[in-house]
Structure formats: C-alpha cells, structure tokens
Amino acid sequence: MNNWQIVFSSPYTFAAEVVKNKLEDAGIISIIVNKIDSSYLSFGLAEVYCPNQDVEQAIACINLIDNE
C-alpha cells in the first residue's frame, strides 16, 4: 500500500461503497479498507484508497458527488 493514498473515509460502509463505485465509473481504481469494529459499530472508519497518481482526479470526482 506504499503507492496508495486515502481519498475518503466515513463511519458508514455504504458511503465508502458509493464513493468507490463513482470512482470506478470514472475509471479510477480504488479499494475499501474497512476499519470499523465488528463488535462496536461506532468505532472506526471505512476508508477508500486509490493509487497516488490518481489522487487529484479522485478528489475532484468525490467533490462532484458532494454537489449532486
């Protein structure tokens, strides 16, 4: 994961899934790392990572989601 960077995080897995799907629709490879505690769902975050070379494009795409 040295060449990957976090571009989005949320306490809700479904929000990370929405972002991942939008990034993939834009042609950006991404993965979700789920750090939400399985016993206590109020602890941790679901994080979306993408390759370093796609970070700027990914953030621009995520900002478009916020404006929809």
C-alpha positions as CSV (number, residue, x, y, z in Angstrom):
1,M,0.0,0.0,0.0
2,N,3.0,2.3,-0.3
3,N,1.8,3.7,-3.6
4,W,-1.8,4.2,-2.4
5,Q,-3.4,7.1,-0.6
6,I,-6.6,7.6,1.3
7,V,-9.1,9.8,-0.5
8,F,-12.2,9.3,1.5
9,S,-13.3,8.0,4.9
10,S,-16.6,7.6,6.7
11,P,-18.1,5.8,9.7
12,Y,-20.6,4.3,7.2
13,T,-19.6,1.4,4.9
14,F,-22.3,2.3,2.4
15,A,-20.9,5.8,1.9
16,A,-17.5,4.3,1.1
17,E,-19.2,1.9,-1.3
18,V,-20.9,4.8,-3.1
19,V,-17.6,6.7,-3.4
20,K,-15.8,3.6,-4.7
21,N,-18.5,3.0,-7.3
22,K,-18.3,6.6,-8.5
23,L,-14.5,6.4,-8.8
24,E,-14.7,3.2,-10.7
25,D,-17.3,4.7,-13.1
26,A,-14.7,7.5,-13.7
27,G,-12.1,4.9,-14.5
28,I,-10.2,5.3,-11.2
29,I,-9.1,2.1,-9.4
30,S,-10.0,2.1,-5.7
31,I,-10.2,-0.2,-2.7
32,I,-12.1,0.0,0.6
33,V,-10.3,-0.8,3.8
34,N,-12.9,-1.4,6.5
35,K,-11.6,-0.4,9.9
36,I,-15.0,-0.4,11.6
37,D,-15.0,-2.6,14.7
38,S,-17.3,-5.5,14.2
39,S,-18.4,-5.6,17.8
40,Y,-18.9,-1.9,18.4
41,L,-20.0,-0.3,15.1
42,S,-19.5,3.2,16.4
43,F,-15.7,2.8,16.3
44,G,-13.6,3.0,13.2
45,L,-13.9,4.2,9.6
46,A,-14.3,2.7,6.2
47,E,-11.5,4.2,4.1
48,V,-11.3,4.5,0.3
49,Y,-7.8,4.4,-1.2
50,C,-6.6,5.0,-4.7
51,P,-3.1,4.9,-6.4
52,N,-1.0,8.1,-5.8
53,Q,-1.1,9.1,-9.5
54,D,-5.0,9.2,-9.4
55,V,-5.4,11.2,-6.1
56,E,-6.2,14.6,-7.6
57,Q,-8.7,13.1,-10.1
58,A,-10.3,11.1,-7.3
59,I,-10.7,14.0,-5.0
60,A,-12.3,16.1,-7.9
61,C,-14.7,13.2,-8.6
62,I,-15.6,13.0,-4.9
63,N,-16.2,16.7,-4.8
64,L,-18.7,16.3,-7.6
65,I,-20.6,13.6,-5.6
66,D,-21.0,16.2,-2.8
67,N,-22.5,18.6,-5.2
68,E,-25.1,16.2,-6.6
